[in-house]
């Protein structure tokens, strides 16, 4: 697969049973890039307090990213709320990896994007931390149940992949957006900064679309949906959804996705 200019990843949640590191390794292998932007919740310190699950594949993800940084790819790590302990080290470089609270990225077409995890726009995470922690545990339970459900579907010969966690998110997405206005808050912040858009994560809901003349881009996650954003050398952004069976991209299945 040809080299891309930039890869944007968020919500990998290393250290958890739900992390789909094998699929991420396939994606990284086929997407060499000039820049890798890790936009928060890469390591899940919240879940690791309850119990660590660190697989060989997760270890290989870390090694691969470090190797690519050593070989000249720019790697920037922007901590999220699950790895917020690393925000104390913003402005510091660990080896060849930069740590930043946020970053302004200028794409090849001149568009300027704010790279930020996004918990800053989540009123629950900011003001009701206990609710966020409870929701995190509920989401982890759904993902674990989905592992058993996937096994059962395979045994019954049912084709395709169906996500219980994704189904739950679709059911509550409209209500959550109405109450907390996450996407609108992100776009408003980018507009106030005089930027062309925002690239974030946090809500595990991949998107690539225009909102009020600006670009709202969400990387999604590598727990349930396995999605990433890539920038091509002409500045075009693309949402990639990685398929477990073929280790190739598949057509996006999220709402309101456009290529820009």
C-alpha positions as CSV (number, residue, x, y, z in Angstrom):
1,X,0.0,0.0,0.0
2,X,1.4,3.4,-0.9
3,X,2.8,5.8,1.7
4,X,0.5,8.4,3.2
5,X,1.4,11.8,4.6
6,X,-0.2,11.4,8.0
7,X,-2.0,8.8,10.1
8,X,-4.3,9.9,13.0
9,X,-5.2,7.4,15.7
10,X,-7.0,7.6,18.9
11,X,-8.6,5.5,21.7
12,X,-6.4,2.4,21.2
13,X,-6.8,1.6,25.0
14,X,-3.6,-0.5,25.3
15,X,-3.6,-2.5,28.6
16,X,-7.2,-3.7,28.2
17,X,-8.7,-7.0,27.0
18,X,-10.8,-5.0,24.5
19,X,-7.9,-3.5,22.6
20,X,-7.7,-4.9,19.1
21,X,-4.0,-4.7,18.7
22,X,-3.7,-7.3,16.0
23,X,-6.0,-5.4,13.7
24,X,-4.0,-2.2,14.4
25,X,-0.8,-3.9,13.6
26,X,-2.2,-4.9,10.2
27,X,-3.3,-1.4,9.6
28,X,0.1,0.1,10.5
29,X,2.0,-2.4,8.4
30,X,0.1,-1.3,5.3
31,X,0.2,2.5,6.1
32,X,3.7,3.9,6.2
33,X,3.5,7.6,6.8
34,X,5.5,10.8,7.3
35,X,3.5,11.7,10.5
36,X,1.8,9.6,13.1
37,X,-0.5,11.5,15.5
38,X,-1.7,9.6,18.5
39,X,-4.7,11.6,19.8
40,X,-5.4,10.3,23.3
41,X,-6.4,7.3,25.2
42,X,-3.6,5.3,23.7
43,X,-2.9,3.7,27.1
44,X,-5.9,3.0,29.4
45,X,-4.6,3.8,32.9
46,X,-8.2,3.9,34.2
47,X,-8.8,0.3,33.2
48,X,-5.4,-0.8,34.3
49,X,-6.2,0.2,37.8
50,X,-8.8,-2.6,37.8
51,X,-6.5,-5.1,36.1
52,X,-3.9,-5.1,33.4
53,X,-4.2,-7.1,30.2
54,X,-1.0,-6.5,28.2
55,X,-0.8,-9.0,25.3
56,X,2.2,-9.6,23.0
57,X,0.4,-7.9,20.2
58,X,0.0,-4.7,22.3
59,X,3.7,-4.8,23.1
60,X,4.4,-5.1,19.4
61,X,2.2,-2.0,18.7
62,X,4.5,0.0,21.1
63,X,7.6,-1.4,19.5
64,X,6.4,-0.7,16.0
65,X,5.6,3.0,16.8
66,X,9.0,3.5,18.5
67,X,10.8,1.9,15.6
68,X,9.0,4.1,13.1
69,X,9.9,7.2,15.1
70,X,13.5,6.1,15.2
71,X,13.4,5.6,11.4
72,X,12.4,9.2,10.7
73,X,8.6,9.3,11.0
74,X,7.3,12.1,13.1
75,X,5.3,10.7,16.1
76,X,3.3,13.0,18.3
77,X,1.4,11.8,21.4
78,X,-1.5,13.9,22.6
79,X,-2.7,12.4,25.9
80,X,-6.4,11.9,26.6
81,X,-8.4,11.5,29.8
82,X,-7.6,7.8,30.1
83,X,-3.8,8.5,29.9
84,X,-4.1,12.0,31.5
85,X,-1.1,11.3,33.8
86,X,1.1,11.9,30.8
87,X,-0.2,15.4,30.4
88,X,2.3,16.4,33.1
89,X,5.0,15.7,30.4
90,X,3.6,17.8,27.6
91,X,6.4,19.7,25.9
92,X,8.8,16.8,26.7
93,X,10.2,14.4,24.1
94,X,10.6,10.7,25.0
95,X,13.2,9.5,22.7
96,X,11.8,10.4,19.3
97,X,8.2,10.8,20.4
98,X,6.9,14.3,21.1
99,X,4.2,14.8,23.9
100,X,1.9,17.7,23.4
101,X,-1.4,18.8,25.0
102,X,-2.7,19.8,21.6
103,X,-1.2,20.6,18.2
104,X,-2.0,22.7,15.1
105,X,-1.5,20.5,12.0
106,X,-1.3,22.1,8.6
107,X,-2.4,19.6,5.9
108,X,-0.8,19.5,2.5
109,X,-3.7,21.6,1.0
110,X,-3.0,24.4,3.6
111,X,-6.0,23.6,5.8
112,X,-5.1,24.0,9.5
113,X,-6.6,21.5,12.0
114,X,-6.6,21.5,15.8
115,X,-5.5,18.1,17.1
116,X,-6.9,17.5,20.5
117,X,-8.3,14.4,22.3
118,X,-11.7,15.9,22.9
119,X,-12.5,15.2,26.6
120,X,-12.3,19.0,27.0
121,X,-15.6,19.2,25.1
122,X,-17.3,16.5,27.2
123,X,-19.3,18.0,30.0
124,X,-19.6,14.6,31.8
125,X,-15.9,14.0,31.8
126,X,-15.1,17.6,32.9
127,X,-17.8,18.1,35.6
128,X,-19.1,14.6,36.6
129,X,-16.0,12.4,36.7
130,X,-17.8,9.6,38.6
131,X,-20.4,9.3,35.9
132,X,-17.6,9.1,33.3
133,X,-15.9,6.3,35.3
134,X,-19.2,4.4,35.6
135,X,-19.9,4.8,31.9
136,X,-16.4,3.5,31.1
137,X,-17.0,0.4,33.1
138,X,-20.4,-0.2,31.4
139,X,-18.8,0.2,28.0
140,X,-16.1,-2.3,28.9
141,X,-18.8,-4.8,29.9
142,X,-20.5,-4.3,26.6
143,X,-17.3,-4.9,24.7
144,X,-16.6,-8.1,26.7
145,X,-20.1,-9.4,26.0
146,X,-19.5,-8.7,22.4
147,X,-16.6,-11.1,22.4
148,X,-19.0,-13.9,23.4
149,X,-21.6,-12.7,21.0
150,X,-19.1,-12.8,18.1
151,X,-18.1,-16.4,19.1
152,X,-21.7,-17.4,19.1
153,X,-22.4,-15.8,15.7
154,X,-19.5,-17.7,14.2
155,X,-20.7,-21.0,15.7
156,X,-24.1,-20.4,14.2
157,X,-22.6,-19.5,10.8
158,X,-24.0,-16.0,10.8
159,X,-21.9,-13.8,8.4
160,X,-20.5,-10.3,9.1
161,X,-19.6,-8.5,12.3
162,X,-22.3,-7.1,14.6
163,X,-21.3,-4.8,17.5
164,X,-23.3,-4.7,20.7
165,X,-21.4,-1.7,21.9
166,X,-21.9,0.0,18.5
167,X,-25.6,-0.7,18.6
168,X,-25.8,0.8,22.1
169,X,-23.9,3.9,20.9
170,X,-26.2,4.3,17.9
171,X,-29.3,4.2,20.2
172,X,-28.0,6.9,22.5
173,X,-26.0,9.0,20.1
174,X,-28.8,11.5,19.2
175,X,-29.6,12.1,22.9
176,X,-26.0,12.5,24.0
177,X,-25.3,14.9,21.1
178,X,-28.4,16.9,22.0
179,X,-27.5,17.2,25.7
180,X,-23.7,17.6,25.6
181,X,-23.2,19.1,22.1
182,X,-19.8,17.5,21.8
183,X,-19.3,18.0,18.1
184,X,-20.6,21.5,18.1
185,X,-18.4,22.4,21.0
186,X,-15.3,21.1,19.1
187,X,-16.2,23.0,16.0
188,X,-16.9,26.2,18.0
189,X,-13.5,25.9,19.6
190,X,-11.8,25.5,16.3
191,X,-13.6,28.5,14.9
192,X,-12.6,30.7,17.8
193,X,-9.0,29.7,17.1
194,X,-9.3,30.7,13.5
195,X,-8.7,27.1,12.2
196,X,-10.3,25.1,9.4
197,X,-11.4,22.2,11.6
198,X,-10.7,19.8,14.4
199,X,-9.4,16.2,14.5
200,X,-10.2,14.5,17.8
201,X,-11.3,11.2,19.4
202,X,-12.7,10.5,22.9
203,X,-16.3,9.5,22.0
204,X,-15.5,6.3,20.0
205,X,-17.6,7.5,17.1
206,X,-15.7,8.0,13.8
207,X,-16.8,10.9,11.6
208,X,-15.5,13.0,8.7
209,X,-17.8,15.8,7.7
210,X,-18.5,19.4,7.4
211,X,-20.2,21.3,10.2
212,X,-21.0,25.0,9.6
213,X,-18.3,25.3,7.0
214,X,-15.5,23.6,9.2
215,X,-14.3,20.0,9.1
216,X,-15.2,17.8,12.1
217,X,-13.0,14.8,12.1
218,X,-13.1,12.0,14.7
219,X,-10.7,9.1,14.6
220,X,-13.0,6.6,16.2
221,X,-11.3,3.8,18.2
222,X,-9.4,0.5,18.2
223,X,-11.7,-1.2,20.7
224,X,-14.9,-1.7,18.8
225,X,-15.0,0.0,15.4
226,X,-11.2,-0.1,14.4
227,X,-11.1,3.2,12.5
228,X,-8.4,5.7,11.6
229,X,-8.0,8.9,9.6
230,X,-5.3,9.2,7.0
231,X,-4.1,12.3,5.1
232,X,-3.0,11.8,1.5
233,X,-0.3,13.9,-0.1
234,X,-2.8,16.2,-1.7
235,X,-4.3,17.1,1.8
236,X,-7.3,14.8,1.3
237,X,-8.6,13.2,4.5
238,X,-10.0,9.7,4.4
239,X,-11.7,7.6,7.1
240,X,-10.5,4.0,7.1
241,X,-12.4,1.2,8.8
242,X,-10.3,-1.9,9.2
243,X,-11.8,-5.3,8.6
244,X,-10.8,-8.2,10.8
245,X,-11.4,-10.9,8.3
246,X,-9.5,-9.5,5.3
247,X,-7.1,-7.1,7.0
248,X,-8.1,-4.5,4.5
249,X,-10.2,-1.3,4.6
250,X,-13.9,-1.7,4.2
251,X,-16.6,0.9,3.3
252,X,-17.4,3.2,6.2
253,X,-20.5,2.3,8.2
254,X,-20.7,5.3,10.5
255,X,-23.2,8.1,10.0
256,X,-22.5,11.3,8.0
257,X,-19.1,10.2,6.7
258,X,-17.7,12.1,3.7
259,X,-14.3,12.2,2.1
260,X,-12.9,15.7,2.1
